[in-house]
Amino acid sequence: MLKTVETIDPAFRADVLNGLAEPVPAIPARWFYDRRGSELFDDITRLPSYYPTRTETALIEGMAGELAALAGEGCALVEFGSGSSTKTPILLEALKPAAYVPIDISGDYLREAAAAVDARFPDVAVHPVEADFTKPFTLPPEIDGLSRIGFFPGSTIGNFVPQSATDLLRHFRDVLGTGARLLIGMDRVKPVERLIAAYDDPEGVTAAFNLNLLERINRELGGDIPLDAFRHEARWNDIHSRIEMHLVARRDLGFSVEGHRFEMQAGESIHTENSHKYGPRGARLLLLAGGWTPVREWLAPDDDFALILAQAERERFAP
């Protein structure tokens, strides 16, 4: 059902219209996550070729007890992105926090995830926050005075170009405050064949996830984009050390979104997502640039994936 003007997110409208008008069309990856997009991403995390979720989950299982000892009692776990059904409960079991704050842009999905956590962990106060975590927002006053641990799993930081990733980490630091800690997952560089397989699965789930963005544009912004005119493509960009996802035009075409006309030629694409892969020094430097000092690191076998615990130190006037 087409949304009314009053219910359409103005940021979504602006990002789509401005992004499609660029010389190289691009739409920010955060708009993947309507309800259907969130469901499809959950399906992706269970695919045999999608290694990041399994690898990170195993790491969390192995380090959760050590993290709990470092965290102490009565902390607030603040998750940037609504909690997954696998990773978040492991931390909640180990940390036994006083409060859990999931933050997500998809309200329906957030509320369902928060309700599931509330039912499973009745001793943890759950305070969901519906917000775009890349933008300013306020944490609930109920966690004032509690030590805070941010949780940013899934190598989601890789979706941001380095400048934006640095800005986001600084934003997290401002939200959580000096002395807070951040547990962040970062995927490592690995053979290109394995990377491509993870982002272009033979089952076609990632393709459906990518194409769902066009369905959302048609549904919410009155677009007439012909879905069969686009195909999903994953590419490795070695210069930028990232996997890119694109929606590639199969033929010359034109379409409209909210009365704005756009033309594309066969082979041109809409760039929809990046997934940057970091080496060990690059990961630490990114955190330091964002105001976080790495204090502990856990690595998967063959350095396949890293979980890094970092602390927000007080800003220094000089070296």
N, C-alpha and C positions, 0 to 999 in steps of 0.2 A: 504494500500500500504506500502510495506517495505521501511523504511527510508534508505537513503544512509549513509555510514559511517560518512560523513562530517556533517550530520544533526542530528545524534543521540547524545543526551546529554551524555558526557563521565561520568558524575556523576551517571546518571541512569544506565549505563552499569556496572560501578564499583560496585554500591550498589547491583544490582541484582546478578551479578556473585559472589561477595564476600559473600552476604547474603545467597544465596542458598548453598554455600560450608560450612557454619557454622554447628557445631554439631546439633544445633537446628536452622533450617533455618528461616531467618527473613529478611524482606524487609521494609525499612522505609516508613511510611504512606504517606509522601509527594508525593510519586509516584502514589498514587491513582488519582491525579488530572490532567489527560489529559482532553481534551474537554469532552469526554463522562463521565469520572469520575466526573467532576465538575457538569455536568447536572444531573447525578444520585444523587449526594449529595444534590442538590437543591430539588430533588424529596423527598429525605429522610426527609428534614426539614419540609415538609408538611404532613407527616404521622401522624395519630392519636396517635400512640404509642411513637412518638419521641417528648418528652416534652421539651427538652432544648431550641429549637428555640422559641416556643410560650411563654415559661416562661421568657426568656431573653428579648424578644420583648416587653412584657407587662411591664417589669421593666424599659426598656429604655423609653417607652412612659411616664411612671410616673416620671422619674427623669431628663428627657432631659432639662426641663426648669431650674432646679436647677444647672445642669451642665453648661448651657449657662451663668448663672449669675456668676459662678465661673471662667469660661474661659475668659469672657470679649470679646471685639470686635477684629476682624481681625486676628484670629488664623489660623493655618494650621492643618487640621485633617489628620493624617497619619494612614491609615488602613493596618494592616499586614494580608494580605489575601484579595482578591478582594471583593468589597462591595456586600452584599446581597441586594435583592430587597425590603426587609422589614426593616431591622435594620438601615442601613446607611442613608436612606432618613429621618428617624426620627431625627437623630442627625444633619444632614445638615439643616433641617428646623429650628431646635431650635438654633443651634450655629451660623448659617449664617457665616461660615468661609470665609476667603479670599481665601483659597486654600484647595483642597482635593487631597491627594496623595494615591491612592490605589496601593498596592504592591502585585504581585502574580506571581507564577511560570508558570501558564498557559497563554501564550501570547494571544491567540485568545479570550479566555474567559475574560481576563483582558480588552482587547480593547473594547469588546462589553459592558461590565459593565461600563467602563469609559465613553463610548459614551452615554449610557443611562443616566448617572448622568449629563453629560454635557448638554444634551438636556433638562433635567428636571430642572436644576439649572444653568441657563445661567450667573448668577452673581458670580458663584464660578469658579475659575480657576482650571481645572482638569489636574493633571500631573501624568499619570500612569507610574509605574516603573515595568518592567518585570524583576523579580529577585526571587531567592530563599531567602526568608527573614531570613532564618537561617544562611545565609552566608554573608560576608561583601558586602555591596553595598553603593551607594552614593545617598542621597536625592537630588532632583532637585534644582539647584541654585536659582530658582524663589521663593523659600520659605525662603531663607536666611533672617534673621532679624525678622521673624514672630515667635510668641510663638507657641509651638507645643503640640498637644494632640495626643498621640498614641491611637489606638483603636484595641483591640485584643479580639473579641467576640467569642461566641460559645463554651466556655471552651476548646478552641484549645490548651491552655497550658497543658491540661490534656493528650494530645497525647505524651508528652515528659516525660521520666523518670525524677525523681527529679533533678539529676545532670545536665542533658541536659536542663531541664526547667530553672534551675538557670543560666546556661550559656546563654540561649536564652534571659532571662530578662536582663542580663548584656549587651548583644549585643544590645538589644533595647535601653538601657540606653545610650550606646555609640553613636548609630545612632541619637537619639532624642536630646541628650545633657542635661547638668545640668539645672535644673529648669523646664524641660518638665514634662508633666503629662501623665499618662497612664490609660485608662479605660479598665479594663480587666474583662471578665466573667469567673466565676469558678463554676462548678457543685459541688453539695454537695453529701455526702454519703446518700443513701436511701435504702429502701427494695430491696433485690436482684432481686425479681421477676419483679419489675418495671424497673430495670436497664437492665435485659436481654431482656425484651420486646422491649425496645427502640433500642437495637442493633441487634435484630433478629426478625424483623417485619413479621407478617403473610403474608403480600403482597409480600415479597421476594425482596424488593428493595435494602435492605442492602446487601443481598446475591449477587445480581447482581453487586453492587458497589464493593464488595470484589473480585468477580471473574473477574471483568473488568481489574484488575491488571494483571492477567494472559494473558488476551487478548492483553493488551498493550505490554507485554513482547514478545508474539508471533509475533505481528505486527512489532514492532520496532527493536527487537533484533533477529529476525529470529528463534524464539523458536518453538518447536513442542509439547508444553505442552498440553495433552488431557484435555480439560476443564471439560468434564464429569467425570473425575477421581477425582475431588475435590468437597467438599461441604463446605459451610460457617458455622462457629460455633462461637458463642459468649460465653465467660466464665467470671465468676467473680473470681478474685484472691484476696482473703481477706487479705493475708499477705501484698500485695502491694497496696491495696485499689484501684483496677482498674478493669474495664472491658477490656478483651482482645479479639481481633478478630483473628481468625485463618482460614486458608484454609487446611482442613483435607483430606488426601488421602483416597479415598474409597477402594483402592486396592493397592497391590504392583505394582510399575510402575517405568519406566525410561523415561527420556526425555533429550533433548539437547537445549542449548541456546548458540548461537554463537559458536557452535562446542564443547562446554563444556558439558560433560555428567553428569547427576545427577540421583541418585536412591533414591526412598522413599518406605517405607513399609506402608501397610495399617494401618491407625490410626496415623501415623506421620503427622505433620502439618508444614505449613509455617506461622509464626507469622507475622501479617501484621499491627496491630494497638493496641495501648493502649489508654485507656481513664481513667485517674486517677481522683478520686473524693476526694475532700478536705473538712476537717472540718474547722471551723473558725480560730482557732489558726494556723493550718497547712498552710492555705492560706496566712495569714499575714506573717508567718515566711518565706515562699517561696519568697514572694515579697521582704522582707527585705534582704534575702540572695542574691537576684538579684540586689540590689542597689536601690530599690524603697520603699519609706515610705508611707504606707497607710494613707490617709487623710480623706476618706469618704467611706461609705459602704451602699449599698442598697440591701435589702433582699426580696426575694419572700416569699409568705405565706408558713408557716411551714419550713422556712429556706431551701427551696428547691433548691435555686440557688442564687448566689451572684454576684453583680457587684461592683467592688472595684476601686476607684480612688486613684492612688498613684502618688507620686512626686519623681523625680530624684534629690536627695539632693547632695550637694557637698560632696565628700568623706572626711571623717574625719581622722586625723592622729592618734587620740586616743579616747577612750570612753569619 
